Amino acid sequence: MLEPIKARLRWPPFGKRVPVVPVIRLAGVIGGGGAPLRGEGLSFQGVSSSIERAFKINGAKAVALAINSPGGSPVQSAMIGNRIRTLAAEKEIPVIAFVEDVGASGGYWLALAADEIFADANSIVGSIGVISAGFGFVDAIQKLGVERRVYTAGAFKSLLDPFRPEDGEGIDRLKTIMEECHGNFREWVRERRGDRLKGEDRDLFEGQVWTGKQACDIGLIDGLGHLHAVLRERFGEDVKLPLVTRPRPWWQRRLSGRIAAPSLDVADPKAWVDGMLDSLEERAVWARFGL
C-alpha cells in the first residue's frame, strides 16, 4: 500500500537511510475542468505541485508514475509530460512509468515522459491518434420548434456549431488541426521511444490499442510488471514508495470529513445539464477501451 507523504522532503528523518522512490498518481480523463459531476479531472494545474514535490525529495533513487488514463486534452498531456522531463533532467533522476488498466492516447503521452514504461499483460496501451467527438442537435431543435440565433464577427467563429448543419469547409479546417496534433504526438513517441520501436508507422500511429504484452512486443513499453514488484526488485525490499499528493491548506485538513461534499443546485437546471453531459462524455472516453 502506498504511503502518502506529508510535508517533509527527507526520508526517513532519523535512523538508517533507505531507498526511496516517490510515486505520482496520474489517473482520470486529462483536462477535466471542474464540472459539477466530474470533479477537477487530471490537469497540469492539479498535478504540478505533486510533480515538484516528488523531485525535491532528497536522495530519491527514481520517480515513479502510476498511470491510469484513457486520454483527453493533448495540451494538458504535453504540459504535464514536459514538466516531468524538465525536472528529471535538472535533478538527474530517472522516471519509471507503470500503466494500470489503461494508458491510451493522452495517457500514453504521459507514460512517454518516463525513461522506462511497464504495464500489466492485460493493460490497454497505445491509441496514438487524435479524436474529436460531439453531437448534432439540428433535427432535435427543429422538432421542438426552437429557432437558433447566432451572430458572429468572423466567418469561422461558430465553426461546427452543433445546432447547425455541418459544412465541408469547417470539417476540413478541423481535420487540418487534428493532423497537426497527430504529427506532434508521433514526434513525441519517436523522440521518447527511438530505436525501441519495432512496428511499422502504419500500425503504430493509426490509433490502434494493444494489450500490455503486445505493446511490449512492438516497443511501446519496456516490460511487464507492477509498481511494487518492479521497484522492490530494482531497489531492494526495504524501498519506500511514498505517494506524493497535492498539499491541502491547513483549514481543509482540519475540516476533512466534517462537511458534506458540494452538490448541484436543483434550482439551476443548466448546471445539471452541463454536469450530466460532461459525465457522459467522460464515461464515453473510458468506454472506448471497455472500461
Secondary structure, DSSP 8 states (H G I E B T S, - for coil): --EE--S--BSSSSSS---B--EEEEES-BT---BTTTBS-B-HHHHHHHHHHHHHSBTBS-EEEEEEE--B-HHHHHHHHHHHHHHHHHHT--EEEEEEEEEETHHHHHHTTSSEEEE-TT-EEE--S--------HHHHHHTT-------SSTTTTTT-TTS---HHHHHHHHHHHHHHHHHHHHHHHHHHGGG--S-HHHHTSS-EEEHHHHHHTTSSSEE--HHHHHHHHH-TT-B-EE------HHHHHHTTTS------TT-HHHHHHHHHHHHHHHHHHHTTT-
